Amino acid sequence: MYITDTDQLKTFLGSIADTSLLAVDTEFLRERSYYPKLCLIQLATDSVSAVVDPILIEDLSPLAGILGDPDVTKILHACGQDLEVLYHALGGVVVTPIFDTQIGAAFLGQKMQIGYGNLVEAYTGVHLAKVESLTDWSKRPLREEQLRYAEEDVAYLPGIYRTMMKKFTEQNRLMWVKPEMDKLSDPSRFKDSPESAYLHLRRSNSLSRRQLAVARNVCAWRETIASKRDIPKRWVLADEVIVECCKRAPTTVEKLLQIRGTEHLKQPMLEGLLTAIKEGKDCPPAQYPEIHHHSHPSPEAESVVDLMNALLRVQAEKVNVAPQMIATHNDLSQFLNHEKGSPLHATWREDVIGSYLHRLLVGEIGLTVKDGHIEIL
């Protein structure tokens, strides 16, 4: 079903009003804009699917109800960007509750970031052709092949979800999975403020705290300009140019234009950038951003983390969960340095890995190789 106006959308949503499951996917573009441009929304229940065209439909507000309905589980695959796109396109709608089949697959022994095509093939035996993966979804009209391709991105999700939930119930692991899914609906994931944009500035680790204060102001200025004009941030000013501005801290337009990468800026933007630089330089030292240096572990500590990682893989294989879903390399490093309060000593992770890591570090257990496999001593 291809939905191209609000009345059709309302009719479709009315026809699925009793559903408890809704598969969701989106197609969007963001190469030439600040905000992602939503091009398609794909929806599916156990029995029916639809492709909603947000380019042709002026009012998408009817979707807000079902996407936020606590009694309807929304099933997505690798949902991070989809949730962000829907949040901005629908005026702050937080999709909830969510089940991400990529995370679900990791809890069932698949690799951590399994693609949708591989997931469908593993669970249904169907091989999906990815012939439209580089399609410009903003162009109209859409061909029938494109609509079929888009529909396939949700058609198999309800069945896969039911298979996964059956396995989680049989293994008594629903309480392992639910907290990971609940995190996905946290609205703070979609609400970065301009003042925190500097945290994502590449090469900022070369800046002093005072220069970082300048970066905070300049990045906030860039964020504001880009969002107002709906253009990519790099079109305003590239990251490497911001870093150079922070190091040189020019005070005049002439000095600012000596930095390569600023020549495209018009006079008002040049003056705005100079103001941001000056305000950052004038920031009181007490308000400088903190620099969080990433300490480099000693070779001995790195060797211990390697041993901990070997134990993690043994335990991951035993419970048939992707190792990275249980603990990351950083989790292991933090456990070694500050075991008390580690998240690996909480919830199901305590039983799966936390208690074993503690016993390994105090010498109560060890690892050995038997028949080509690592085993716990």
N, C-alpha and C positions, 0 to 999 in steps of 0.2 A: 504494500500500500504506500503510495507516494502522496504525502500531505502537503498542500501548497497554500492553504488559507486557514484562518482561525476557526471557521465553522467546522471544517473537516477535522481539525485538531480536537475541538471540543467533542465532536461525535466519536472519534476514536477513543479518547480518554473515557468517555461515558461507557463505551463498550467493554472496557477493561477495568471498570470501577471495582470489581470484586476480586481482582488479582492480589496475591500476596507477594508476587515476584515480578520484577521488571528489569530486564537487561537493558543497559544503556551504553552508548558509545557516541563519539562525536568525530567530525572531520572539521579541521580548522586550518587557517593560515596565520602566520605571525612574522613572516620574513620582512614585511614592509610596513609594519605598524607596531605601536607600543602595546596595544591590547590585542590579544588574539582575535581574529575574525572568525566567528562561528559560521560554518558553511552547511553543515548537516547535523541532525540529531537522529540517531537510530535507536529504536525502542522495540522490545520483544517480550512477550509472555511465553508461556508454554505452548500456546496455540496460534498466536498471531504476531506479526511483526509489521513495523512501519518505518518509513524514512520521512522525517519532518524537515521541511526546507525553511530555515530561519531567514534566508535571503528574501524569499517571496512572502513570508508571513510577517505582518507588521506587529502583531500582538502575540507573544509567546507566554504571557502570564498564566494561561491555564495549566502550563506544565509545572508551575511552582508547587501546586498542591500535592501532586503525586510524588514529585522528587523529594519533598520534605516530609512526606507521610511516614510516621514512625511504624506503621503497620505494613508497609510495603518495602521489602528488601530490594535494594538496587544492586544489580550484579554488573560489575565492570571488569575489564582486564587492564592491568597497569594504569590505574585510574588517575594518577596524580595530575596530569595536564588536563584531562577531561573535566575534573572537578573544578579546577581553576577557571577554565573557559566558561563553564556553565555558571559559576559564581558571578563572574563579571557580566556575562551576556544577559542573565536573568535578574540583574539588580540585587545581587547579594544573596541569592538562594544557596543554602548549604544542603547539598545532597546527603540524605541520611535516612535510615541506616544503610551501610555499604558492605558488600562482600566483594573483595578483589580476588579474582580467580588466579592471578599470578602469585599472590601471597598464599592462597589456599594450596596451590600446586607445590610451593616450597615446603609447606607443612606435610606434604605427602610424598616427599622424596625426589621431586623434580628439581632441576637447577634453579638457582635463585631468581633469575629474570627470564624465564621461559617466554618465548614469543607466542602470540595468539595462534598462529598457524600450527606451530608445533604442539601446542596444548590441544587444539581441536583434533589433530591427527592422533595424539596419544589417547584421547578419551573416546573418540568416535570412529577413528579409522578413516575419516574424510580428509583428503588433501585439498587445501585451499590454494588456488592460483592467486599470486600477488601481482597480477598484471596492472592493477590501477594504483599501486602504492605511491606513485609520483604524480598522481592526478592533481590538477588545479581545480579544487572543489568549489571555487568561487565562480567559475564560468557556467553560464546557462545557455541553452538547455542542457540537462544531464541525459546521457544516453542510458538505455535500458541496462546495458552491461555495467555501467557505473552504479546504478541503483541496486542491482543484484549484488555487486561486490560489497557495497555499503551495508546491505541487509545481512549478508553473511557474517559481518562482524559482531552481530548480536544473536543471530538465530540459534547458535549452539550453546550459548551461555546458560540458559535456564536448566537444560539437561545436565551440563557439566556441574553446575552448582548442586543439583540434587545428588549426583553421584558423590561429590566431595563431602557433602553434609552427612550422607549415609556412612561414609568411611570415618569421619570424625566422631560420629555417634558411636559406632562400633568400637573405636579405639579409646573412647572416653576422653577426647581431646578438644571438645568444643571450647572449654575454658582456656585452652592454650591460644586458640585462634581468635576468639572474640575481642580481646583487648587490642590486638594488632589491627583489627578492622575498625574498631571504635576510634582509633587515633586519626583515621583518614578523614573523619568528619569534623575535625577541630577547625573552627573558622579562622583561627590565628594563622593557619597555613596559607591563607589567601590575602592577608592584610599587612604586607610589608609597608612600613611608612617610608617617606622620602629620607628621613633622618637616619634610617638604618641601611640605606642603599650602599654606603661605603663599605659595609661588611662583605659585599660581593665584588669589590673592586679588585681586579687582577693585578698582581705585582705590588699590592699595598704593603707587603711584608718588608719592602725596602725603605719604608717611610718611618721617620721619627714620630713621636707622639704629637708634637706640634704640627708636623706636616700632615699627620693623620686627621688632626682637627680641621685643617684646610680641606682635606679630601672629603670629610663628612659634609661640609658646607657645599663644596662644588658638586658632589654626587647628588645631594638633595636638590640643588639648582637644576642639574641636568634631568633628574627624574621629573621635576615639575614641568620643565619645558617639553620633554618628550611626551608626557601624558596629556598635556593640553593640546598638543599638535597631533597626537596619536601617530607618532613616528618612532622607529627604533632608537634606543638610547645612543647607539654608536653613531647615528646620523647627526646627533647633536655634538658629541665629543667622544672620541675613543678612549678606552681605559688608559692606554699608554700615554695619551696626551694629558689626561687628568693627573697622572702620576708626575709627569714632567712639570706641570703647572704647580703642583704642590711643592716640588723641590726648588723651583726657581722663584716662586711667589712673586710674579711681576706686578708692578704697581701702576704701569701705564699701558695704554693700548699698543704703543709702539713696541714695548718689551714683550707684551703678550703675543703679538703677531710674529715675533722671532721664533716662537715655538711652532714647529711644523705640525700641521693638523688643525690650526685655528684659523687659517686664511679664509675659510668659507663662512665664518661668522660675520653677521651684519653688526653695525654699530651698537644697537640696543643690546644684543646678546653679548658683545664684547664687554660692554659696561656692566651687564649683570654678572658676568663671570668674574670680572675684577672685584665687584662688590662681594661676591661669595668668597673669593680668595682673601680679601682684607678682613672680613668678619671672622674667617677661620684663623687668620694670623693673630687677631686681637682677642681670641678666646682665652680666658684665664687658665693658667696651668692646671688648676684643680679640676677643670672641666674637660681636659684632654681625654680622648678615648684611651682606654687601656690597650696595651699591646700584649697579646697572648702568644708568647713564643712557644713553638712546638719543640719540646725538648727531644734531643736525639738520644735514644737509649744506648747504653754501653753495649759492646759486643756480647758481654756475658748476659745482660738482660734480654737482648734480642734472641739469644740462644734459648733462654728460658721460655720466652714467648713462643718460639718455634715448637718447643716441647709441649707447651700448653695447647697449641694449635693441633698438634698430632693427637692429643687426648680428645680435643673437640671433635675431630673427624671420626675417631673411634665411636664416640657417643652419638654423633649425628647418624652414622651408619646403623647403630643399634636401634635408634628410635625412628629411623627413616625420615629425617627432616634435613633440609638443606643446612649445611653448617653455618652459613651467614645469617640464617634466620634465628639461630640459637645465640650466636655471639660474633661480633666483628673483631678484626685485629685490634682496633682501638679498645674494645671492651676487654680483651685479654690483657693489653698493656695496662689499662687502668686497674684491673683486678690485681695485677702484680704489684703495682705501686701503692694502691689504696684499696685493699680488699674490703675493708669495712664500708658498708653502704653501697657496695657494688650492685647494680641491677641484676647481676648474675646470681646474687643471693636472694632473689625475690621470685615469687610466683613459681611457675613450672620450671623455670631455668635453674632454680636451686637444686631440684632433684636430678635434672638432666646433666648439668655441667658444673654449677657452682660448688657443690659439696665435693665433687671429684677434683676440681682444681685446687681446692683447699688442701685436700689430702695429698695431692701431688706435690704441692709447694712445701709441705711440712715433712715430706719423706715417708708418708704412710703407704703410698702406692707408687708404682713405677710403670714403665712401658717396656715391652719386649716384642720381638718379631718371632712369629710362629707360622710356618707354612706360607711365608710370604706376606703375612698380614700382621699389623700391629695389634697387640693385645695388652690388656691391663694386667699388671702383676699384683 
